[in-house]
Amino acid sequence: MPRPILATVHSAALRHNLDRARRAALDSRVWAVVKANAYGHGIERVFEAFRAADGFALLDLAEAERVRALGWRGPVLLLEGVFDPRDLELCSRLDLWHTVHCDAQIDMLAAHKTQAPQRVFLKMNSGMNRLGFAPERFRSAWTRLNALPQVDEISLMTHFSDADGERGIAHQVEVFERATQDLPGERSIANSAATLRHAARTRNDWVRPGILLYGGVPDFPEHDAEHWQLQPAMTLATRLIGVQTLKADDTIGYGSSFRAEGPLRIGVAAVGYADGYPRHCSTGTPVLVNGVRTRMVGRVSMDMITVDLTPVPDAGIGAEVTLWGRSSKGALLPIDEVAQAGGTVGYELMCAVAPRVPIAAD
């Protein structure tokens, strides 16, 4: 039989979270952000649940082709735009909207031969300092684009650096609004955190929720999933494949990083960093065994972790181990808690589930 590890994508949770995003977005239209293979959930697995979105936003042309192959005829946005002049040919053929964030992309459009003008999203660097035109250059970029016969409608966008934190968005909103004053075109400025935390200030034509669609909390630990009424869209679960009984001073695993203070029963679970479980998780990281919360002990190995069975004395080989998500007993272990224990964020855990882990949808 196959190794007993499985990631499950919950379609009902995806639908719920999309509806939650729409309610938070007030009267804005909603992009379903499905970059990075739908944050590791699989574009094909989330597609039906996200059909109620107004459009799909992603990064590369291969993902755009997959969305079109599934039958989507609505808007598809390339969030980083094109990387090569030949990409514009596929944008024309697939009717893709694409971001323009630099002069090189305008040059590509100017040289592109097309019968159908393209919809573009002109991006401003309002303070994130990744992609986009500086505010003082934004109008000249818009003017150049607007003069091209290859360009149809121009929308305006930016991205927030601190929508999930204390600094907030006011400084970037002010920059964006000042630089775009009187420019025509739809606006898109809100990510997940801004959609949830700053809806009144970011209610524009389009919002771009990503992590919240998958049940991740953009401002964890300040708020949790229950606060934002989000549901986990992925469960990673496995089984115990071994049990050991330790006596005082016995150690566990590589480096003997955990030493038993007294008699201790531990379970060995079939999951490790080769499956995408974070190696930096250490003793105390929460796990569920048969729906009961307990802790990991020792180091994460390539293929195994060890867990404290004290709270579940009857658990033996074959017992269910939930690494994140919802157990078959209904108990919940938020992915953000596990990520925090590993010194990372839930985004990374979702995206890092390894190819050797089977994934199913319910």
N, C-alpha and C positions, 0 to 999 in steps of 0.2 A: 504494500500500500504506500501511497505517497507520504512524505513528511507532513506532520499534522499542523502546518501553519497556513493561515488563510486570511487575506484582507477582504472585507465585505464592504461594498459601497451601497448605502441606503438611499434608494430613490425617493422615498417619502420625505426623508430629511432634506434632501436637495430641494424638493418642491417647496417645503415649508420655509427654508432659508431664502429662497428666491422671493417668495411672497413677503417674507419679513423685510427684505431689501426694498421691495416695491412700496410697502407701507411706510418705511423710513424715508424713502426718496420723495414722498409727497407726490407732486404732479410731474416729476421728471421721468424720462424714459430710462430703461435699465439695460446696460450691457451685462451679459454674463461673461465674466473673464475666465477663459478656459486655456490660458497659456500653460506651458509646462505640462502638457497632456492633462489638462484640467486638474492642476495641482496634484498630479499623481493618481487621480481617480480614474482617468481614461475618458477621452472625449466621447467615445461611443457609448460608454456607460452612463454618462451624465446627460446626453443629448435630449432624450425624451423628457427628462425632468426639467430641463431648461428651455424647452420649446416656448414657454410662456414669456421668455425674455424678449426684448425688442431688438436685440442684436447680440452677436458673439464677438468678443475681443480676444485677440491672441497675438502671437509673435511671428511665427514663420509660415511660409507658404504651404508647407506640407500639412500643417494643421488646418489651414484654411481649406485646402483641397478635401480633407477629411470631413469638415463640416458641410461643405457643398455636396459631397458624395452621400451624406446622410439625408439629403433632401432639403436643407435649409436654403430658402430663397431670399431671406431678409438681409439686413446689413451685416457685414463682416468687416471688422476693423483690425488692421495690422498696427499694433501699438508702438512698434519701433520703426515702422515704415519699411521701405525697400532698401536692400543692401547692394544691388547691382542694377544697371539699366535694364537688363533682360527681365528682371522681376516685374517691371511695369507691363510687360506683355501679358503675364499671367494675371495681374491685377485687372487688366482690361477683359480678359477672357472669363475670369471668375466673378467679375463685378465686385472687386474688393475696394473698400475705403482704406486709406493709409495715412499714417502720420508723416508729417514733414517737420524735421527738427534741425536741419542744417542746410547750408548753401549747396552742398553736393547733391542733395536730393532734389532741390529746385533745378539744378543743372540737368539732372537726369530727366526730369519732366520736360524741360525746355527742348531737349533733343529727341524726345519720344514721339514716334509717329503713331497716331491713333485717330480713329474716326469718332470715338466716344470720349468726351471729356470726363475726367476723374474727380471723385469727391475726396478731398484731403482734409486732414485735421492739423492745423498749424500749431506747433507746440512752443510754449514759452517756458524759459527757465526763470521761474519766479522766486527761486531760492533753494531749490533742491540741488542744483549744480551737478546734474547728470546730463540729460538731453534737453535741447530746446534753445531757441534764440533768446538772447539777453533782451530785457524789456526795451532798451533804447534802440534795438535793431528790429523789433517785432513788426512795426508798421512798414518798414521798408521791405521786409520779407513778404508781408501780406500784399503789398503793392506789386511786387514782382510776380507773385503767384497769380494775382488777380488779372494780370495782363496776358497770361498764357492761355492760348486757345485749348491747350491740353487739360486745363483745370476747369471744373464746373463750379461746385459750391465749396467754399472754404469755411470750415468750422474752427473754433478756437479752443485750445486746451492747455492745461498745466497739471502739475502733480505736486502734492503736498509732502513735506518732509516730516512734519510734527503733528499731524492730525490726531495721532493717538497719544499725545503727551501734553505736558504743561505749557509748552510754548504755543501750541495751537496753530491756527491758520490765518489769523487776522493780518499778519504782516505780508503773507503771500497773496491773500485775496486783495489787499490794497494795491499791491504792485500790479497784479493781473488786471484789476478793474481800471486802474489809471492808464495802463498801456493799451487797453482794448476799447477804451471809451469811444463810442460812435462807430466802431467797426461793425459791419453786419456779420451775421453768421451765428450758428448755434454754438453753445458753450458746453464744455465737459471738464469739470474740475474735481469732482468728489470721488475718492477711493472708498474702501470699506469703512475706515475709521471716520472719515468726514461724513459719509452717508449716515452713520449711526449717531455721531456725537455733535455734528454741526449742520444738521439738515436745513435749518432756517437760513443759514448763511450760504449754503452751497446748492440751493434748489435751482438748478439750471436745466438745460434741455436734456442732458445725458449724465447719468452717474455710472461709475465703473466699479461695482463691488467685485472683489475677488475672494479673499479669505473667508468673509462672512458667509458666502454661499456654501462653503464646505463645513461650516460649523465652528471654524476657528475664531478666536476672539482677538480683534486687532489691538485692543488696549489691555490685555491680560498682563499683570494680575490686578490692575485697578478695578476691572469688571470681569465677570465670568459669563459663561454662555447662558446661564439662567437669567442673569440681569438683562441681556440683550435678546432673550427669547430665541436662542439659536439651538439647533439640534446637530449632534455629531453625524457627519455624512460618511465616515469611515470607521470601521472596527478592525483592528489587527488582533488576531487571537491565535493561540496555539494550544498545545497540551503538555502535561508533564510526561516526560519519558524516563524519569528516574527519581528515586527517593533515597536520601542518605540520612543517617542518624549520627549526630555529632555529640561528642562529650566536651567538657570544658577545655579550652585552649586549642581545640582543633581549628584548623584554618580552612578556607575555601578558595579554590581556584588559583589562577596565575597571580604571582606576587604575594600570595597569602595576605591580601589586603583586609580580609575580615577574619576575626578570631572570635570563636564562640565563648561567651562568658559562662555558659553552663550547658546542660543538655539541650540540644536543638535539633529539630527535624526540618530538613530542607527538601525542596523539590527542584528538579532540574527540568527546565522548560526549553522546548525546541525553538529557540529564536536567538539571533545574535547580530553582530554588526554587519555581517554579510547579507542579512535580510533587510538592513536599513534601520535596525534598532540602534539608537545612538550609543557609541562606545563610551562617551563621557558620563553616561548615567552611572551612579554609584550606589552604595548601600543607602537605603532609605527611599529610593525611587519607588513610587506607588505602582502596584500591579493588583489585579483581581484574580483570585483563584476560586473557582466555582461561585463567582459573584461576590466574594468576600474580599474586602480591601486588606492587603498585606504589603510587604516590602521586598524589593530585590536586595540581595546581600552579595558582597564580593564584586568582582569585575565582570563586565560584559565580555564574553568570548566571541569568536567568530560565529559559532553556531548554537551557543547555549547561554542561558543565564540561570542563576540559582535564586530561589525565593524562599522566604521564611514561611513555614507552614503552621506556625504556632496558632494563628487565628482560625485555621481550618484543619483541625487534627484528623479528620476523616479523609482528607484528600490524598489520593494515591495516583499511581500511574494512570494516565488517561484523563485526569482532571483538567477542566477547561482553565486556561490562563488568558486573561484579556490584558493586552499591553496598552491599548487605548480604545476608546469607543464604548459600546454598550454590550454587556455580557448577555448570554442567553437567559440569565436570571433577571435581567432588566436593570442590573446595577450599572452605573455610569462612571467611567474614568476619563475625564477630559484630556484630550491630547495636549492641551496647553500646560497641564501640570507635569506631564512626562517631559515635555520639551524644556520646561523650566529646570527640572532636575538635571537635564543633560546640558544645560547652559546654552540652549538654542531656542528656537521659536517653532510653533506648530507647523508653519509653512514648510520648514525644512523636513520635518518628519513625514509629512504627506508626500512631498516630492521625492523623498529618498527611499521609499519602499522599493526593494531590489527586484530586478526582473525574475529572480528565481521564486519569488513569493506568488502563489496563485491569487488572482483577484476575481471575485464574483460580485454580481449585483443582485439585490433583492427587491 
